[in-house]
Amino acid sequence: RSTPRGAVSFDVHATPAVTVHMIHSPATKPSLDARWPLDPDIEVVVTIDVTSRTVDDNQVKISYYDREGHELAVAWLYLTCVEVSLDVDWSRSGRVRSKGKDKDKDKAKWTWGPDGQGAVLLVNCDRDSPGAGGTDSGQADIRTPADLQDMSVMLLRTEGPSAIFAEYPVVLHVPESDADKVRVFHAVRGDAYPLYKPVLGPDKLSYVLDHAGHGDSTFYVEGLAFPDRGFTGLVSFSASLLEVPHKDSPGTPIFTDTVVFRVAPWIMTPNTQQPLEVFVCSIKQGSDSNEAFLEGLRALLRKANCKLTVCSEQDSRSDRWIQDELEFGYVEAPHKTFPVVFDSPRNRGLKDFAFKKILGPDFGYVTREPPGKSVTSLDSFGNLDVSPPVTVRGKEYPLGRILIGSPLPW
């Protein structure tokens, strides 16, 4: 549209921060004076790798020439370069990579394995917060620095002239389908110490960033739900630069950067591993007393240098079958690992033991209820186990295979 009548060639010059790419067929060549023919085959692409300090501080000049080589007209392109980048522990190194390291990676892609890519998120199912009634994920606030250690860091980098971000806001957002699986806190500076503001989660899908353009904004992300039937474990977050035509408009994304997390699954541990702690019930009353069993167990665990935790008859309400009530496992991410007790829905005398006595700092808790509310013997965890690492028909199962028993021989 800027080409004047009678023009047959053009050339392009730009300020130093701008790189000019000429895309053309092999048959199309510039002249000796570096002028290009006005051919529909030619495409001019400009890129900038340096963030602008002021608005329109980069320019591209296009000059048009007639057949005699006279300059007919000049067109100017004014450019402002800003950075908007959402970054996570994409490489699973335990930390978010430094600026620019992963700019060519597909952060919206998650793949398994030691050579895979994509960040990992933990369900914040322990209780680091003193006085909290349940797990930390049930609290919409952060009450202790230890709680942050269970979360994954997400950095939103915004750089460029403040005038641009005053006109074009940056919005952090999560899909509605993922919002009930995660919660995000923004670390903001308080008068005396950092404040952690809940900004995304089950009740909030988007967050407009204040003071964009001033470097890094740090967010902490926690999982609220384990991978399960109907949930693969994948959740995504996006940061968008919006063009807002008028005050009441929702805005149109000019640019969006997206990252993907996978929520770490609960992993069951086989009983062939070296024990750290053994839980057992104490039954002192009547002919079914297990005092002799406990005495032998104590002697064995002293030799094994293993901690013994005895559940009193008052706590167990005379329910001795603790293996039916509990199953132990763990969750793991590059930055943190902690054990998690899985509480069976059998719910007899030991119903509240795991929640009241095991859930605590760096010891998580999870339970499930059967869909129909009817409990069978298969819901007793004496019928739930996992093998050691095993290879079956040439396929390796490095975490073992889950075994579900049955009271019936067939």
Protein Blocks (a to p, Z undefined) as FASTA:
>chain_A
ZZcghiabdcddddfklccdddddfklccdfkopacddfkbccddddfbdcfbghiaccd
dddddfkopafbdcddddddddddddddfkonopacdehklmmpcfkbccedjkbgcddd
dddfbcfbghiabdfklpccdfbfklmmmpccdddddeddfklmmmmccdddddfklmmm
pccddddddfkbccdddfbdjkbcbdcdehihiapaddddddfbdcdehiaoiacddddd
dddfbfklgbjafbdcdddddddddddddfkbccfbdcddddfehjkbcklmmmmmmmmm
mmnopacddddfklnnopablmlmpccdddddfkbccddddddfklpmklmmmmmmmgcg
hiacdddddfklpacfklpcklgccdddddeehiacfkopaddddfbfZZ
